[in-house]
Amino acid sequence: MNSYFLPAGLVVAFIVAWLAPEPGRVLDQWGLIPWMVVIIFLVNGYQTRLRRIPTGKSLFVTALMAIAINLLLSPFIGFVLVTVSGLPDGAALGLVVMASVPATLSSGIVMTQLAGGDGVKALALTILLNLSGVFILPLTLQVTLGSSGIVDLSPWALLMQLIRIVLVPFVIGMFLRRIEMLNLNPVLLKYIPSLCVISTFWMSMSSSTDTLKVVSAGLLLTILLCSGAVHGILQALCWGARRIYQVERAEWLALLFTASQKTLPVAIGVLTAMDHAVGIAIVACILFHFLQLFWDALLASHMTKSGTAGPGRV
């Protein structure tokens, strides 16, 4: 049920926001969206057990590959694609932000395990990318969006915002787990982050309904094509990484499904920190999110059925 909770919730949130936008608009004006991101990373930190994270030379190289693909190359791939495709500023903002944020918090790990990869190493890469992304993301967005004039961006202000809503809650969550102050139901923990994403989407959509009503089908198609191109290029780079260094197949699958995916909560958190209309930008992020999950689910399922994804194979 957990796998269907988020997509179903996003659909319901969109319908509610479209038909009755005022309640979500009021909550957005109260500044609740950043708090949703805080809760997500508080729970993520609480669920993280550092002692489970493996070490070794091979994983170190894989981690460097993941940072290069997911955080350093991806923003420029997204920026080039929106420039070539001629996307309007709002859609370009959403797509470049989505291309710049780190890996998904859970789905990349799930896809890795489904394909027969190493879920523990996928967890290690996910944590590394999200913590590194706090410091890398403001710089790449300044070079892409800031220098192009799409948005007026302060890297320092964005860094402080990411530290407040991502890094600090993550560390607090780890601390609470370590001192055993809380004994939370693990089933409940599975749904809290998804519920926060749904709530964030609902509030954002409620504040952007007027903008959404004038979005054309052609623009939506262009966003989908650019989103698919970004995700496809990132996965092609992960496939190419296999040719550069020898690594166990299970570890490479962890790289494939984490370095190519992008996290929706951080993207929405970044957008809310910007002084810019984000209606169509949120739509671009959502389309990117759904597309990557749909494609990766098919890919992981194909690898499992074909029997080519067994752990330990190279």
N, C-alpha and C positions, 0 to 999 in steps of 0.2 A: 504493500500500500504506500510506503514511503516514496517509492519511485514515481508514483502518480500524483502525490500530494502537491508538489510544487507546480507542475504544469497545469493541473486542474485548478489550483488556487489562483494562478496568474490569469487564467481565462475568466474565472468568476470575478476577480478583482477588476479586470478590464470592463466587464459588463456593468458592474455596480458603479464604477467611476464614470462610465459613459451615460448611464441613466440618471444617476443622482450624485453629481460631483461635489456638492457643497460640503458634506461632512469631511471627506478626505481633504478638500481644499483648506478647510479650517485647521485640521490637524497639521497639515504641511506648514501653514503659516505659524503654527506654534513651535516649529523647529524640531519635530519628532524624528525626521528621517535620519539624521546622523546618529541618534540614539539607537535606531534599529541596527545600524552597522556595528555600534559598540556591543550590543547584545550578541550579535553573531560571532564576533571575535572573542568575546568573553567565554561563550560556550565552547568555541573551537579550542581556546587555550586550556579550558577545563578538561576537555577530552584528550588532550595531547599528553603522551607519556614519552619524555625524552629518552628514557632508558631503552625504549623499543627501537630507536633509530640506529641503524647499523653504521659502521665506519669502514674505511678501506680506500685504497688508492683508486680502484675502479669507480667507486661511487663518487669520489672527489672529481674525477674527470667528467663523469656523467652530470654532476651538479653544475660544473662550468659550462657544459654544453647547454643545459637547461636555461641557465641565466642568459647566455648569449642569444639563444633562440627566442625565449619567452619574453625577456625584458629589454634586450638591446636591439635586436633586429626587427621584432614584430611592430613596434611603433612606426618605424620608417616604412615598412611594407604597407601598413594601413594608410599612412599619409600619402604615399605615392599612388595608391589605388583610388583614394577619394579625389586626388588632384586630377588624375587621368580621366576618371569617370564624370567629373564635373558635378559632384554632389553639392547641394546647397550647404551653407555653413552649419545649420543645425544638425543635419544628418551626418555631415563630415565630422563634427564635434563628437557625436556619439560613437561613430565607428572608430575614430582614432583613439579615443579614451578607452574603448573596449579592447583595441589592439595593444594598448599600453599597459593595462593592468595585469597582475600576476595570475597564476593558475587557479582553477576552481578549488573550493575548499573540500569537496567530497567526491564529486562525480568522476574526476580523473582517477582517483583511487579505485572507485567502484569499477570503472571501465578496464583498468589495468588488471584487476582480479578476475573479471569476467573473461578477458582474453587469455588468461593463464600467466599473467605477469606477477611481479613481486610487489604486493600491496604495501609492505613495510617500507620498501625503498620509494614507492610512489608517495607515501606519507612524508618521508624525509624530504623529497624534492618539493612537495607542496608547501611544507613549512618554510623551507629555505627561500622559495620564490616569493612567498607572501611577505616574509620579513625583509628580504632584500628589496622587494618592490617598493616598500615604504620610502626608501632613500633614492632609488633609481627613477621611479615614476615621475616625480616633479621635474627632473632634469630632461627626460625624454619629451615630456609634454611641452616644456618651454622651447625646446629645439624645434619641435614640429608645429604644434598649434600656436604657441606664443610668437615665434618668429614669422609665421605666415600671416598673422593678424586675424586669424579666425576667432580668437578669444584673447582678452587681456588677462594674462596669467602671471601670478607671483609665485615662483618656485618655493620660496621660503615659507610663505603662508600655507601653501598646499602641503609642504612637508610637515609643518606643525599640525595641520589638520589630520593628516594620515597617522602621525604619531599618537594623537589624542584618540582617534576612533579605531585604529587598528592595533598598533604596537602595545600601547598601555593596557587596553582591555585583554589582549592576548596574554600578556605577562601576569596580570592580576588573576586571570582564569587558571593559569598554571599554578600560581601561588595558592589559590583556594583549594585546588586538588591536592597539592602537596601537604598542606596542613590539615586536610580533611575537615574543613569547616562546613562543607556542604555534602549532603548525600543525596544527589539528585537522581531521579528515575532515568535510566539510560534510554528507555523508550521515549520519554518526554523530550530528552535532549536531541533526539533525531528530528523532531518536528519544530523545535523552537527556531533554528536558523531559517528554515523554509518559511515559517510563518512570518518572520521578520522581513524576508525578501518580498513576500506577498503584500505585506502591509506597506512597505516602502513603495512598491510598484503602484498600489492603489492610491496612495497619497500623491505620488508624482503624476499619475494619469489624471487624477481629479483636477489637478492644477493646470493641466495641459489640454483639456478637452476641446477648447476653442481652436487650438493649433491643429489637433489631430483631425478635425472635421474637414480640413482642406488638403489633407495629404492625398496625393494621387496614387493610383495603382502602379504607375510607371516608376515613381520614386521608391515605393516599397520593393519592387522587383530589383531595382538597381542596388538598393541596400542589401538585399539578400545575396545578389551576385558578388558584391564586394566582400560581404561577410564570409561567404563560402570560399572566395579566393584567398583571403587572409588565413583562414583555418587550413585550407589545402596546402598553401605554401609552407606554413609552419610544420605540417606533418611531412611534407616533402623534405624539409631540412632535417627533420628527425630521422627519416629514412636514410638520407645522405650521411648522417653522423655515423651510421653503422659501418660505412666504408672507411671512415677515418680512424676508428679505433675498435679493437676487438673487445666485446663485452658480452656477458651472458644474456641470452635472449630475454629472460624474465626481467632483467634490469633495463634492457633497451625498451621493452614495452612500457615500463614505468616512465621513461623519458618521453615516449611517443604520446601517451595520453595525458601527461601533465604539462609538458612544455608547449603543447599546441592548444590547450584550453585556456579560457579566460573567465574570471570570476565576476559575476553580475553585481553582488553587493558592493564591492569596492568601486566598481564603475559608477554605480548610482551615488555612492558617497562622494566620489570625486566631482561628479556633475553638480551635486548640491552645494559644493564648496566654491563653485564658480559663479560669478555675477553675469549669468547668461541664461536666456530662455532655453529650457531643456526638454520641451515637449517632444519634438521629433527625435532629439538625441536619445531620450529614454527608449523610444520605439526602436531605434537602431540597435541599442544594447540588447533589448529583449529578443529581437529577430536573430541577432548574432548568437545569443545564448541558446535559443531553441534549435537553431541550425546545427551548432556544434554538438549538442547532446544527441540529436537525431542521427547525425552522420556517425558519430563515434559509437553509438549503441549498435548500429548496423555493422560497423567495422569489427567491433569486439565480438559480436555474435558470429560473424563470418569466420573470424580466426578460431573461435572455439569449435564450431561445427566442422571446419576443414581439418582440424587436428594439427594446425601448424603453430600453435601458440604454447606448446608445452614448456614449463619452466626448465631452465637449464640448457635449452637448445640454442645454438648460435646460428 
